[in-house]
Each structure stands twice: as C-alpha cells, then as structure tokens.
Amino acid sequence: MGNSQSMDSAKHYASLRRQAGEEAQKRNACYAESQEAYNSGNGARAKELSNQGHYHDNLMKQLNQRACNHIYAVKNQGRPRNEIDLHGLYVKEASQKVEEAIKCCQQAGENDLTIIVGKGLHSPNQIAKLKPAIIELVKKYNVSCQPNIPNPGCLYVEFGRGTGDLSWLDRFTDKMSNDQCVIM
C-alpha cells in the first residue's frame, strides 16, 4: 500500500475511533442524566434519556466495529491464512479475530498460526493487554502457544501438539494432602 493510502487509512481508522469515543461520552451523559431524573421522580424523562443512551451505545459499537474491520483488513492484506496482525484492535475485538483465525486454520488443516499482538508499546504505561489476553484465550483450544516466536510481539500457536492438561495432578495432590493414607 502506498504511503498516501496508508495515511488515509490511518486517518479513517482514527476518525472512526474518535467518533466512537464521542458516542460513548454522549451515552454516559444520557445515562447519568437518566439516573438523576429517576432519582428526582421523573420516570418518563429517565426512560427517554435511557433510550437515548442506548442509541448512542449502539452507534459507538457500530463505529468501533467498523474501525476494527477496517484496521484488521488493512493490517492483514496479503498475509497468509496462518498469520494475523492484531495491531489497532481492542482486546475483545482481537479475541474475536483470534477465535475466527483458529477455527479457519483448523478447518484448513494448517499446522500453526502466528498471531502478531505487538509489544504493548502503545498501551497505557506500555503494559501489554493483548498478549496476556490472547495467551489465556488460546488455552481453551488445547494448543501449544509460545510467546515471542518468531520474534517479540508475536505468539506462535501449534495445532495438534496440545498443552497437556495436568489439572488431574493438582486434584490428586490436593486429595493426598487431605487424606492420611493413599494406596497406589
């Protein structure tokens, strides 16, 4: 993608997120006013404001979904099926895309999936949110997930290798500590 296209794409993404943020502020204001109206005994006005809040909440969700779909398409254009880039996505959005990618890869018989989560440099206080959330998410698929492969900011998922569920061992050792005698 050319540099001017990249700039236009980034501006479009930023505009969608900004608009979503504005709708969130309107939603919050409506909900706060609704609560005040309710507390002062004006149920009809409270309901009206609550409905306005729901409207702004729906608009916010639509704008965020458009931003998510846009940046995901841009970041993943031309990538192989078994590699996804989650830059620009919120944790919930990224989790959805990872679930879709895992299912797609498994159905296609892929051996692995590389998930680009980033290093967290753009996160508040540079504390990564995506990486730990995605590591936790992929656990339910009983796959091998290794961080920082092929490089920092990536997760490497291997299908068919499993993580090896050792929770039975925890239950067994808990049982042993509660019993006086264990027969093996």
C-alpha positions as protocol buffer text, in pm:
chain_id: "A"
residue {
  index: 1
  type: MET
  ca { x: 0 y: 0 z: 0 }
}
residue {
  index: 2
  type: GLY
  ca { x: 133 y: 342 z: -93 }
}
residue {
  index: 3
  type: ASN
  ca { x: 227 y: 593 z: 173 }
}
residue {
  index: 4
  type: SER
  ca { x: -68 y: 827 z: 98 }
}
residue {
  index: 5
  type: GLN
  ca { x: -309 y: 531 z: 106 }
}
residue {
  index: 6
  type: SER
  ca { x: -157 y: 428 z: 437 }
}
residue {
  index: 7
  type: MET
  ca { x: -204 y: 781 z: 575 }
}
residue {
  index: 8
  type: ASP
  ca { x: -565 y: 793 z: 452 }
}
residue {
  index: 9
  type: SER
  ca { x: -628 y: 454 z: 609 }
}
residue {
  index: 10
  type: ALA
  ca { x: -480 y: 562 z: 943 }
}
residue {
  index: 11
  type: LYS
  ca { x: -687 y: 883 z: 936 }
}
residue {
  index: 12
  type: HIS
  ca { x: -1005 y: 686 z: 860 }
}
residue {
  index: 13
  type: TYR
  ca { x: -933 y: 444 z: 1146 }
}
residue {
  index: 14
  type: ALA
  ca { x: -857 y: 728 z: 1389 }
}
residue {
  index: 15
  type: SER
  ca { x: -1172 y: 912 z: 1282 }
}
residue {
  index: 16
  type: LEU
  ca { x: -1390 y: 605 z: 1346 }
}
residue {
  index: 17
  type: ARG
  ca { x: -1237 y: 552 z: 1692 }
}
residue {
  index: 18
  type: ARG
  ca { x: -1275 y: 924 z: 1774 }
}
residue {
  index: 19
  type: GLN
  ca { x: -1641 y: 919 z: 1669 }
}
residue {
  index: 20
  type: ALA
  ca { x: -1697 y: 607 z: 1878 }
}
residue {
  index: 21
  type: GLY
  ca { x: -1541 y: 786 z: 2176 }
}
residue {
  index: 22
  type: GLU
  ca { x: -1774 y: 1082 z: 2124 }
}
residue {
  index: 23
  type: GLU
  ca { x: -2074 y: 848 z: 2117 }
}
residue {
  index: 24
  type: ALA
  ca { x: -1951 y: 686 z: 2441 }
}
residue {
  index: 25
  type: GLN
  ca { x: -1938 y: 1030 z: 2606 }
}
residue {
  index: 26
  type: LYS
  ca { x: -2293 y: 1108 z: 2486 }
}
residue {
  index: 27
  type: ARG
  ca { x: -2410 y: 766 z: 2612 }
}
residue {
  index: 28
  type: ASN
  ca { x: -2253 y: 824 z: 2953 }
}
residue {
  index: 29
  type: ALA
  ca { x: -2408 y: 1171 z: 2979 }
}
residue {
  index: 30
  type: CYS
  ca { x: -2753 y: 1034 z: 2890 }
}
residue {
  index: 31
  type: TYR
  ca { x: -2723 y: 754 z: 3145 }
}
residue {
  index: 32
  type: ALA
  ca { x: -2610 y: 998 z: 3418 }
}
residue {
  index: 33
  type: GLU
  ca { x: -2898 y: 1237 z: 3340 }
}
residue {
  index: 34
  type: SER
  ca { x: -3137 y: 942 z: 3330 }
}
residue {
  index: 35
  type: GLN
  ca { x: -3027 y: 840 z: 3679 }
}
residue {
  index: 36
  type: GLU
  ca { x: -3077 y: 1196 z: 3804 }
}
residue {
  index: 37
  type: ALA
  ca { x: -3425 y: 1212 z: 3651 }
}
residue {
  index: 38
  type: TYR
  ca { x: -3516 y: 878 z: 3804 }
}
residue {
  index: 39
  type: ASN
  ca { x: -3388 y: 982 z: 4147 }
}
residue {
  index: 40
  type: SER
  ca { x: -3595 y: 1303 z: 4129 }
}
residue {
  index: 41
  type: GLY
  ca { x: -3909 y: 1103 z: 4050 }
}
residue {
  index: 42
  type: ASN
  ca { x: -3935 y: 1179 z: 3677 }
}
residue {
  index: 43
  type: GLY
  ca { x: -3964 y: 824 z: 3543 }
}
residue {
  index: 44
  type: ALA
  ca { x: -4078 y: 927 z: 3195 }
}
residue {
  index: 45
  type: ARG
  ca { x: -3776 y: 1154 z: 3143 }
}
residue {
  index: 46
  type: ALA
  ca { x: -3547 y: 887 z: 3289 }
}
residue {
  index: 47
  type: LYS
  ca { x: -3677 y: 633 z: 3036 }
}
residue {
  index: 48
  type: GLU
  ca { x: -3638 y: 879 z: 2748 }
}
residue {
  index: 49
  type: LEU
  ca { x: -3277 y: 955 z: 2847 }
}
residue {
  index: 50
  type: SER
  ca { x: -3202 y: 587 z: 2897 }
}
residue {
  index: 51
  type: ASN
  ca { x: -3327 y: 514 z: 2545 }
}
residue {
  index: 52
  type: GLN
  ca { x: -3107 y: 795 z: 2410 }
}
residue {
  index: 53
  type: GLY
  ca { x: -2814 y: 638 z: 2596 }
}
residue {
  index: 54
  type: HIS
  ca { x: -2889 y: 302 z: 2432 }
}
residue {
  index: 55
  type: TYR
  ca { x: -2897 y: 474 z: 2093 }
}
residue {
  index: 56
  type: HIS
  ca { x: -2553 y: 629 z: 2148 }
}
residue {
  index: 57
  type: ASP
  ca { x: -2421 y: 298 z: 2283 }
}
residue {
  index: 58
  type: ASN
  ca { x: -2532 y: 120 z: 1965 }
}
residue {
  index: 59
  type: LEU
  ca { x: -2372 y: 388 z: 1748 }
}
residue {
  index: 60
  type: MET
  ca { x: -2049 y: 357 z: 1946 }
}
residue {
  index: 61
  type: LYS
  ca { x: -2046 y: -21 z: 1895 }
}
residue {
  index: 62
  type: GLN
  ca { x: -2112 y: 16 z: 1521 }
}
residue {
  index: 63
  type: LEU
  ca { x: -1831 y: 270 z: 1482 }
}
residue {
  index: 64
  type: ASN
  ca { x: -1588 y: 56 z: 1681 }
}
residue {
  index: 65
  type: GLN
  ca { x: -1682 y: -249 z: 1471 }
}
residue {
  index: 66
  type: ARG
  ca { x: -1619 y: -52 z: 1152 }
}
residue {
  index: 67
  type: ALA
  ca { x: -1282 y: 64 z: 1288 }
}
residue {
  index: 68
  type: CYS
  ca { x: -1196 y: -294 z: 1387 }
}
residue {
  index: 69
  type: ASN
  ca { x: -1291 y: -438 z: 1047 }
}
residue {
  index: 70
  type: HIS
  ca { x: -1106 y: -161 z: 864 }
}
residue {
  index: 71
  type: ILE
  ca { x: -776 y: -184 z: 1050 }
}
residue {
  index: 72
  type: TYR
  ca { x: -784 y: -564 z: 1054 }
}
residue {
  index: 73
  type: ALA
  ca { x: -835 y: -574 z: 676 }
}
residue {
  index: 74
  type: VAL
  ca { x: -554 y: -324 z: 620 }
}
residue {
  index: 75
  type: LYS
  ca { x: -307 y: -496 z: 856 }
}
residue {
  index: 76
  type: ASN
  ca { x: -380 y: -843 z: 718 }
}
residue {
  index: 77
  type: GLN
  ca { x: -399 y: -770 z: 347 }
}
residue {
  index: 78
  type: GLY
  ca { x: -171 y: -1013 z: 163 }
}
residue {
  index: 79
  type: ARG
  ca { x: -83 y: -1217 z: 473 }
}
residue {
  index: 80
  type: PRO
  ca { x: -101 y: -1597 z: 462 }
}
residue {
  index: 81
  type: ARG
  ca { x: -408 y: -1758 z: 623 }
}
residue {
  index: 82
  type: ASN
  ca { x: -196 y: -1875 z: 919 }
}
residue {
  index: 83
  type: GLU
  ca { x: -72 y: -1529 z: 1021 }
}
residue {
  index: 84
  type: ILE
  ca { x: -278 y: -1244 z: 1168 }
}
residue {
  index: 85
  type: ASP
  ca { x: -188 y: -896 z: 1288 }
}
residue {
  index: 86
  type: LEU
  ca { x: -399 y: -758 z: 1573 }
}
residue {
  index: 87
  type: HIS
  ca { x: -248 y: -408 z: 1591 }
}
residue {
  index: 88
  type: GLY
  ca { x: -514 y: -144 z: 1647 }
}
residue {
  index: 89
  type: LEU
  ca { x: -773 y: -379 z: 1795 }
}
residue {
  index: 90
  type: TYR
  ca { x: -919 y: -370 z: 2143 }
}
residue {
  index: 91
  type: VAL
  ca { x: -885 y: -689 z: 2348 }
}
residue {
  index: 92
  type: LYS
  ca { x: -1245 y: -802 z: 2287 }
}
residue {
  index: 93
  type: GLU
  ca { x: -1213 y: -738 z: 1912 }
}
residue {
  index: 94
  type: ALA
  ca { x: -877 y: -915 z: 1896 }
}
residue {
  index: 95
  type: SER
  ca { x: -1016 y: -1213 z: 2084 }
}
residue {
  index: 96
  type: GLN
  ca { x: -1295 y: -1246 z: 1826 }
}
residue {
  index: 97
  type: LYS
  ca { x: -1048 y: -1232 z: 1537 }
}
residue {
  index: 98
  type: VAL
  ca { x: -822 y: -1493 z: 1702 }
}
residue {
  index: 99
  type: GLU
  ca { x: -1117 y: -1729 z: 1754 }
}
residue {
  index: 100
  type: GLU
  ca { x: -1210 y: -1690 z: 1385 }
}
residue {
  index: 101
  type: ALA
  ca { x: -848 y: -1745 z: 1275 }
}
residue {
  index: 102
  type: ILE
  ca { x: -802 y: -2056 z: 1490 }
}
residue {
  index: 103
  type: LYS
  ca { x: -1121 y: -2212 z: 1354 }
}
residue {
  index: 104
  type: CYS
  ca { x: -1026 y: -2120 z: 998 }
}
residue {
  index: 105
  type: CYS
  ca { x: -675 y: -2265 z: 1036 }
}
residue {
  index: 106
  type: GLN
  ca { x: -801 y: -2584 z: 1197 }
}
residue {
  index: 107
  type: GLN
  ca { x: -1063 y: -2635 z: 924 }
}
residue {
  index: 108
  type: ALA
  ca { x: -800 y: -2574 z: 656 }
}
residue {
  index: 109
  type: GLY
  ca { x: -559 y: -2820 z: 817 }
}
residue {
  index: 110
  type: GLU
  ca { x: -292 y: -2561 z: 897 }
}
residue {
  index: 111
  type: ASN
  ca { x: -14 y: -2675 z: 1134 }
}
residue {
  index: 112
  type: ASP
  ca { x: 32 y: -2339 z: 1304 }
}
residue {
  index: 113
  type: LEU
  ca { x: -84 y: -1980 z: 1342 }
}
residue {
  index: 114
  type: THR
  ca { x: 134 y: -1678 z: 1405 }
}
residue {
  index: 115
  type: ILE
  ca { x: -50 y: -1405 z: 1595 }
}
residue {
  index: 116
  type: ILE
  ca { x: 109 y: -1060 z: 1591 }
}
residue {
  index: 117
  type: VAL
  ca { x: 0 y: -893 z: 1914 }
}
residue {
  index: 118
  type: GLY
  ca { x: 269 y: -628 z: 1943 }
}
residue {
  index: 119
  type: LYS
  ca { x: 487 y: -549 z: 2240 }
}
residue {
  index: 120
  type: GLY
  ca { x: 240 y: -321 z: 2416 }
}
residue {
  index: 121
  type: LEU
  ca { x: 433 y: -4 z: 2330 }
}
residue {
  index: 122
  type: HIS
  ca { x: 109 y: 183 z: 2253 }
}
residue {
  index: 123
  type: SER
  ca { x: -72 y: 58 z: 2564 }
}
residue {
  index: 124
  type: PRO
  ca { x: -114 y: 276 z: 2873 }
}
residue {
  index: 125
  type: ASN
  ca { x: 212 y: 265 z: 3072 }
}
residue {
  index: 126
  type: GLN
  ca { x: 343 y: 35 z: 2798 }
}
residue {
  index: 127
  type: ILE
  ca { x: 184 y: -264 z: 2970 }
}
residue {
  index: 128
  type: ALA
  ca { x: 68 y: -511 z: 2706 }
}
residue {
  index: 129
  type: LYS
  ca { x: -301 y: -603 z: 2725 }
}
residue {
  index: 130
  type: LEU
  ca { x: -337 y: -813 z: 2411 }
}
residue {
  index: 131
  type: LYS
  ca { x: -62 y: -1067 z: 2467 }
}
residue {
  index: 132
  type: PRO
  ca { x: -179 y: -1197 z: 2807 }
}
residue {
  index: 133
  type: ALA
  ca { x: -544 y: -1194 z: 2699 }
}
residue {
  index: 134
  type: ILE
  ca { x: -476 y: -1389 z: 2380 }
}
residue {
  index: 135
  type: ILE
  ca { x: -249 y: -1638 z: 2560 }
}
residue {
  index: 136
  type: GLU
  ca { x: -535 y: -1701 z: 2804 }
}
residue {
  index: 137
  type: LEU
  ca { x: -788 y: -1731 z: 2520 }
}
residue {
  index: 138
  type: VAL
  ca { x: -596 y: -1993 z: 2320 }
}
residue {
  index: 139
  type: LYS
  ca { x: -566 y: -2217 z: 2628 }
}
residue {
  index: 140
  type: LYS
  ca { x: -921 y: -2337 z: 2576 }
}
residue {
  index: 141
  type: TYR
  ca { x: -821 y: -2483 z: 2238 }
}
residue {
  index: 142
  type: ASN
  ca { x: -561 y: -2714 z: 2396 }
}
residue {
  index: 143
  type: VAL
  ca { x: -288 y: -2599 z: 2159 }
}
residue {
  index: 144
  type: SER
  ca { x: 77 y: -2513 z: 2212 }
}
residue {
  index: 145
  type: CYS
  ca { x: 122 y: -2135 z: 2240 }
}
residue {
  index: 146
  type: GLN
  ca { x: 470 y: -1990 z: 2264 }
}
residue {
  index: 147
  type: PRO
  ca { x: 534 y: -1617 z: 2309 }
}
residue {
  index: 148
  type: ASN
  ca { x: 799 y: -1421 z: 2117 }
}
residue {
  index: 149
  type: ILE
  ca { x: 822 y: -1664 z: 1824 }
}
residue {
  index: 150
  type: PRO
  ca { x: 921 y: -1584 z: 1552 }
}
residue {
  index: 151
  type: ASN
  ca { x: 1001 y: -1251 z: 1722 }
}
residue {
  index: 152
  type: PRO
  ca { x: 898 y: -1033 z: 2018 }
}
residue {
  index: 153
  type: GLY
  ca { x: 538 y: -919 z: 1987 }
}
residue {
  index: 154
  type: CYS
  ca { x: 424 y: -1250 z: 1836 }
}
residue {
  index: 155
  type: LEU
  ca { x: 256 y: -1563 z: 1962 }
}
residue {
  index: 156
  type: TYR
  ca { x: 318 y: -1892 z: 1785 }
}
residue {
  index: 157
  type: VAL
  ca { x: 33 y: -2141 z: 1806 }
}
residue {
  index: 158
  type: GLU
  ca { x: 84 y: -2503 z: 1700 }
}
residue {
  index: 159
  type: PHE
  ca { x: -219 y: -2719 z: 1634 }
}
residue {
  index: 160
  type: GLY
  ca { x: -222 y: -3085 z: 1733 }
}
residue {
  index: 161
  type: ARG
  ca { x: 54 y: -3051 z: 1991 }
}
residue {
  index: 162
  type: GLY
  ca { x: -173 y: -2973 z: 2288 }
}
residue {
  index: 163
  type: THR
  ca { x: -73 y: -2805 z: 2609 }
}
residue {
  index: 164
  type: GLY
  ca { x: -110 y: -3121 z: 2811 }
}
residue {
  index: 165
  type: ASP
  ca { x: -385 y: -3087 z: 3071 }
}
residue {
  index: 166
  type: LEU
  ca { x: -225 y: -3159 z: 3408 }
}
residue {
  index: 167
  type: SER
  ca { x: -517 y: -3040 z: 3621 }
}
residue {
  index: 168
  type: TRP
  ca { x: -569 y: -3403 z: 3730 }
}
residue {
  index: 169
  type: LEU
  ca { x: -232 y: -3380 z: 3907 }
}
residue {
  index: 170
  type: ASP
  ca { x: -350 y: -3081 z: 4111 }
}
residue {
  index: 171
  type: ARG
  ca { x: -665 y: -3269 z: 4213 }
}
residue {
  index: 172
  type: PHE
  ca { x: -458 y: -3575 z: 4304 }
}
residue {
  index: 173
  type: THR
  ca { x: -209 y: -3381 z: 4519 }
}
residue {
  index: 174
  type: ASP
  ca { x: -496 y: -3193 z: 4688 }
}
residue {
  index: 175
  type: LYS
  ca { x: -655 y: -3527 z: 4771 }
}
residue {
  index: 176
  type: MET
  ca { x: -326 y: -3659 z: 4906 }
}
residue {
  index: 177
  type: SER
  ca { x: -281 y: -3363 z: 5138 }
}
residue {
  index: 178
  type: ASN
  ca { x: -632 y: -3415 z: 5282 }
}
residue {
  index: 179
  type: ASP
  ca { x: -602 y: -3792 z: 5336 }
}
residue {
  index: 180
  type: GLN
  ca { x: -391 y: -3973 z: 5589 }
}
residue {
  index: 181
  type: CYS
  ca { x: -321 y: -4270 z: 5367 }
}
residue {
  index: 182
  type: VAL
  ca { x: -304 y: -4310 z: 4991 }
}
residue {
  index: 183
  type: ILE
  ca { x: -299 y: -4654 z: 4830 }
}
residue {
  index: 184
  type: MET
  ca { x: -136 y: -4668 z: 4490 }
}
